[in-house]
Amino acid sequence: MLMLDQVTVRYGDQVALDLQSKIQIADGDIVGIIGRNGAGKSTLIKALTDQVAYTGQIDKPADIAVHLQENHYPDTVTCQTILEGLLQTTYRRDQKLQALVAFFEFAPLLKRKFQQLSGGQQQRLTIMMVLYQDAALTCFDELSTGLDFETRQQLMGKIKAWYAEKPATILMITHYFDELEALANQLLIIEQGKMLAYGPTTALFQEYVGAAAIIVAAPKLDFVMPVGARQIAGESGTTAIGCDSPTTQQAVIALLNQAGVAFTATRLNLTLIYLNVLALQQTVKAG
């Protein structure tokens, strides 16, 4: 169990994090943490790992593993030497490390130097060292930033497979919402240091979007919405429609098909959750 209660972090006069509530994260939860740049996401991880001073209460596991946004290793030694040195082990005698290397298909790269690796390969090296710790809580901060789509998908597939049978709790910061849709069962949305929403992804979708939704790749539609459907916040250049039931979604789909309009139907979309949480917050501020 991880619990944060009224956690606040200040950098001088600036309040970087001010959660103003209690957050409880159960063992085995995978929590996606999302928000704009500077929202306080990385500051939260730093508070968890005692890298910054904070007020409030944090109850956490004794062992926490952290994947940082940037990692720097010596360029003059091999990847095997980096693994052995930082993990304080010997590859030839360490079956757990051998299993990780095999799982991430890294054996052919052990004799290379870090600078000779691609971006995805460099990430795999760091991830192996994080996973090796078998920590009760693992924090991933922008795990796949800078990687191409295919490499990101492969990496997320590996992470999902590795944790499939493990009870570890994971906090994951990322700007790629599709990664969280494949991994996370909980979502924490932070804006300007404050928590806007926290809960199961499916529950948040129901609360802020509806039972189902439809996304049309056009900024405007020329038909009347059926009862139970409404336009909601969506990405620029699109029209997003929230539906109060799958039946309503089917009614909207029938209208779109009749009009020959292309669309995407969904019952879980983290981008829609995020945009509609922000839209509600702006409405509350306005008044």
Secondary structure, 3 states (H helix, E strand, C coil): CEEEEEEEEEECCEEEEECCCEEEECCCCEEEEECCCCCCHHHHHHHHCCCCCCEEEEECCCCEEEECCCCCCCCCCEHHHHHHHHHCCCHHHCHHHHHHHHHCCCHHHCCCEHHHCCHHHHHHHHHHHHHHCCCCEEEEECCCCCCCHHHHHHHHHHHHHHHCCCCCEEEEECCCHHHHHHHCCEEEEEECCEEEEEEEHHHHHHHHCCCEEEEECCCCCCCCCCCCEEEECCCCCCEEEEECCHHHHHHHHHHHHHHCCCEEEECCCHHHHHHHHHHHHHHHHHC
